[in-house]
Amino acid sequence: MINGVAKDIIKLFNVNKFVETGIHHGETLGAVVDWFSELYEDFKGKDTSERYTIYEVDSVKEYCDTASEKYAKDNKNIIIANDSSEIFLNRLIDENTLNDNDNCMFYLNMHHCDYWPLRDEMKEILKLERAIILIDKFYVPGKPFDYDTYQESRLDLNYIRDLISGRSHEIYYTAIGNRDNRGMAIIFVGYEENSTTDTLKGLPLIKENFEDGTLSLLGKSGRVLLMGIGKHKIR
């Protein structure tokens, strides 16, 4: 289930294209449909120009069929695909369905299969000059949140560092877990970093600097405070 802070980020950065990999029971889709309906009047089936669109992909046909019946039946601005997530992203980006004229957010949540497509998904997304990438079940330093592991590797910054090195100098984490007590990472690619931090100020987020590993809290967490917050080096 997506962390509620994503709604604030969608609003602050005028996100008009949302892509989720991994539908599962459709809870995140339901939340984002509500957010887009609240924020964008044209999303609610009135505008078919695809200006505001939600894209969903899952390799499990049952999940796609259920989500299509519940959400996409009466709204042409919700696109649901039964496909491999990295192939679907490749098609969206290479065919220019998603491009740098859009404000795109990607929620990567396809972690429940034997093969994790996360790194391959990110390689496709990073073809864009600008994107906001959210990764579910991510390890958050100093927080007791649940996170995923894959082939004995923890889902943390080191798992994706080589992919985003040079494209960003910082990563953000949620300071409050989602309803399942899981953490989430947020990566801004192609956005001016000082301006991004200023825009996010006050949200319950933790920023980690790649260069020296320092952590700083942007807003009040509301729960367990970051251990050693201030200039806390984790490496």
Salt bridges, closest charged atoms under 4 A:
GLU27 OE2 - ARG179 NH2 2.47
GLU38 OE1 - LYS7 NZ 2.86
GLU41 OE1 - LYS44 NZ 3.25
GLU41 OE2 - LYS46 NZ 2.89
ASP65 OD2 - LYS61 NZ 2.72
GLU69 OE2 - LYS73 NZ 3.27
ASP83 OD2 - ARG91 NH2 3.17
ASP94 OD1 - LYS127 NZ 3.09
ASP102 OD2 - LYS17 NZ 3.30
GLU124 OE1 - LYS127 NZ 2.65
ASP136 OD2 - LYS137 NZ 3.11
ASP148 OD2 - HIS111 ND1 3.43
ASP156 OD2 - ARG154 NE 2.94
ASP162 OD2 - ARG119 NH2 2.84
GLU170 OE1 - LYS207 NZ 3.76
ASP180 OD1 - ARG179 NE 3.72
GLU193 OE2 - HIS169 ND1 3.06
ASP198 OD1 - LYS201 NZ 3.61
GLU208 OE2 - ARG235 NH1 2.80
